[in-house]
Amino acid sequence: MNSKIITCFLILLVVLVVPQANAQTESLENPTHKSLQITIDEMGNANVIHQIRNSNEPKVLTFVDGAISNLEIKDTLGRNESVDISEGMKSIPILPNQGELFITYDLDDLLVLKNNMWTLDFRYLETTTFIVPEGIEILYANERPVYLDGKKGFACHGCQMLLEYSIDESKNLEYVNWENEKFAVEMITFTDVSNFEFNQPAKEISFNVNDADQHITAVIPLELLWGPYAVFLDDEKIYFSKYVNNGTHVWVNVKPDTTGKITIVGTTVVPEFPIIAPLAIGFLMIVMLPLVKKINLR
């Protein structure tokens, strides 16, 4: 009897001292996540919910890095337990055979406002769902734009990324008049865009940017300028992202590291041939491909 009590005490002691001992923390694995959700508010604060599967062994849950408050443990029966937070606390022990648990807490100032962009350098090696504030249409993951298209958030698998987004980003319309038609090019950016021009013979759109290291997204009607595209800063070809094509418009994003003249060059321009022509070519290729395969097989 005494040996059983001593054994149970030693196991409990190991679990309790894990947060203070790095070597022991490494010996216990993180619990298996069913889900991890981070909900961000407009001021860069966040609420975190770890949904943890039951385990027959003791585990240690490592928190998402940040200033933690309002730590609670909930189970599937609706029982809640508030947990006191000590200074520098980075993890919490999970006792075995507790059933499915929900570990919730708040992270104050998780995101930092830099150059009008809310920014988070995030690393947590679990699939993570981010819920972002309402009204955000475009965000950037490792500087690649993501168009939310009315969705509330997104999932990051595995998850190491630089997250950036802005709230109330400026949207300006630049109009192109060509042969009694009027085309609107939407410019989404915090920087000033000037000297917007459309050059039909050169198949290009150009404009000047007056600030460096700012995201600039041009929403271009496909009837006006069709890709593939190339983008230049002054005379130097630069990286860009073409991340949405909804059949009528394309979103082209750049982030120039200096000021200068941005030129977006396409391959087809109004009125060389209507927008239906590339779509028709693609349709014919789909229809003809099985016939070509049959011919080759014969």
N, C-alpha and C positions, 0 to 999 in steps of 0.2 A: 504493500500500500504506500509506504513512504517513498519507495523508489519511483512509483508512478507519479506521485505528487512532485518529487524533485525533477523528474523528466518534463512534466508539463510546465513547471516553473522555468526551466532552462529554455524551453521553446518560446514561451511568452517573453522571456528576457531578451532573447535574440530579436524577436519581432519589434520590441519596444526600443531597442538601442540602435536599430538599423539607420534611422535618419541622422544619427550623430556619427556614424562610422562608415566612411566611404568604402572600405574593403568589404564590409558586410553587405552594404547596399549592392555592390557588384555581384555578390553571390546569390542574390534573390532576383528573379526575373520580374519585369513589369507584368501586370495582369493583362489578360487578353481583352482587348477592346471590342465591344459590339458596335460602338459608334463614338465619335468625338465631334462635338459641335461647338463652334465659337461664334457668338452673336455680338456684333460690333455696333456701338451707338455712334451718333454724329460727332461726339467729342473724343473719339478714339479709345473709349473704355470698352471692356468686353466682359461677357458672361460666358463661362466655360462649363460644359457638361460632358463628363466622361461616363459612358455607359459601359460597365464592367461585367464580364461574364463570371459565373461562379467558378471557384477553384478549390481543389482539395488540398492545396498547399498554400502557405503564407506567401504573399507577394508584396511588392513595394510600388506604389503608383508615383511616378515622377510628374510634377506639375508642369504645365506650360509656363515658360519663363516669364516673370513679371511680378508686379507688386500685388500680392494676393490679399483678398479680404472676403468675408462672409462665406467661409468654408463650411459646407454641409455634406453629410452622408445620408442618402435616402435608399430605401429598399422597395421592392415591388409591392409590399403590403402598405406602403404609405407612411412608414415610420421614418422620422427625421431625427438627425443628431447633429447639432452644431459643434464644431471643433475649434478650440482655441488655437491661434496661430502664433508661433514663436518667431522671433527675429531670424531671418535667414532660412526659414523653413522651405525646402525644395521638394519634399515628397511626404507620403503618408503610408504607414503599413496597412495592408489589407489582410485581415485574418481569414483562415480557410473556412469553407462551408458556410458562407454568409448569404449565399444566393446571389442573384443579379443585383448590382448596386449602381447607384447614380451618385457620382462625386461632382458637386457643383461649387463654383467659386467665381468671384469677380476679379478682374485684372484692371487696375487703374492705369490710365495713360499707356495702354498697350501699344497704340500707334502714335507716331510723332509727325507733326505737320512740318514738311520741308518743301519749300518752293511751291506752295499752294497744293501740295499733294500729301495726303495721309499715307504714311509709310510704315511698313512692318517687315523687319528682317526675321523670318520665321523658320524654325526648325523643330519638328516633332515627328518622329518616324512612325506615325500612324495615319491612316486615311482620315482626313479632317474636312468637315463641312463648315464653310464660312458663310454666315448670314450678314449681309452688309446693309447699311442704312438705305432707306427708301430713296428713290430718285436717281440712283447711280445706274447709268447705262453702260459705261465703259470702265474697266479696271485693267491693271497691268500686272502680270505675273512674270517675274524675271524679265521685265521690260517688254514682254509680248502682250499686246492688247487682247482683252477678252470682252466680247460684246454679250451682255447679259440677256438682251432681248426680252425684257419684262420679268425675268426670273429674279428671285430674292437673293440668290447666292450661288455658290459653286463648291465643288469637291476637289480637294488636293490630295493626291495619292502619294503617300510615302514620306513626309511632306517637307520639302525644303525649298523656300522661295522668298523672293523679295516682292511683297505685295504693295501696290500703289493704287490710289484712286483719289479723285477730287469730287467735291460737292459744289454744285452751282458753277460748273465750268462754263465759260462763255461760248455761245453758239451764234455765229454770224453767217449770213447768207451773202454770197457773191453771185451776181447774175451775169450770164453770158447770153447775148443776143446774136442769133445766127439764122439768116434767111427766114425771117418772120417767126422764128421759134425762140422761146426764152427758157434757158436752163438755169437751175439753181444749184450751186455748189456750196454745201454747208461746211464751214470751218469751225472745228471744236478745239479750243485752246485758251490758255490764260495769257498768252503772249499777244503782242500786236502784230497783225498781218497787214501788209500794205502792198500797193502796186500789183494787185491781182490782175493777171492777164491770161487770155486764152489765145493760143496761136494755132489756127487751123492747119496751115500748110506744114508746120513743124510737128503737129500732133502732140501738143504739150500745153500744160497749165503751169504757170509760174507765179510766185509771190515772194515778197521779202519778209524775213522774220527779224525782229529787233531784240530778241532775248535768246540766250543759249540754254541748253539743257531743259527745254520745255517740250512736252508732248504736243504734237499738232496732228489732228486727224482731219482729212479732207474726205467728205462724202460726195462722190462723183457719180453723176448719172451715166450709165453705160451707153446711152444714146449719144452722149457728148464725147466721151473718150473711153475706148475699150482697151483692155490689156492684152497681152502681158505688159507690165509697167517697168520702168526704170526711174530712179530718183537721183537727182544731183543736187549737191550744195555748191553753188557757184559752178565750177567746172569739174568737181570731183564727185564720182559716183558714191553714194552712201547707202547704208542698210535701211530698209523700210519693212513694214509689215502690211500685208494685204490680208485682212482677217475676216471680212464678211463680203459675200456677194449674194444678195437676196433676189437676183434676177433682174432688178432695175437699177440698183446702185451698188457701188463698191466703196469700202472704207479703207483708205490708205493712211497709215500712221508713220510719222517720223519723229525723231528726237535729236535735232542737230546739236552738236557740241559747240558750235560757234554761230554767230549771226551771219546773215548773208541771203542770197537768192536761192530759193528752193524751186526746182523744176521737176514736174512729174510728166514723163514722156510715155505715151501709149503707142499702140500699133495700128489702131483703127480709130478714125475720127469722123464725126458728122461732117458732110453727108455722104461719105464714101460708099457705105451701104447700110441699110437699116439694121436695127438691133436683132431682127428676126434671122438675119443671115447666119451669124455664128451659131445660133440655136438650131437652125435648120441643118447646118453642117454636122453638128453633134448628133442630131437625131438620125441623119442618114448613116453616120458611122455606126451607130448602135444597130440599125436595121440591117446594114450590109455585112457586119462582122460575122454573124453565123453563116452567111452565104460564102464568105471568103474562106472560113474554116472548112466548110464542106468541099469547096473546090480544092483546097490544099490537100485534104485527106484523100481525095480521089486521085 
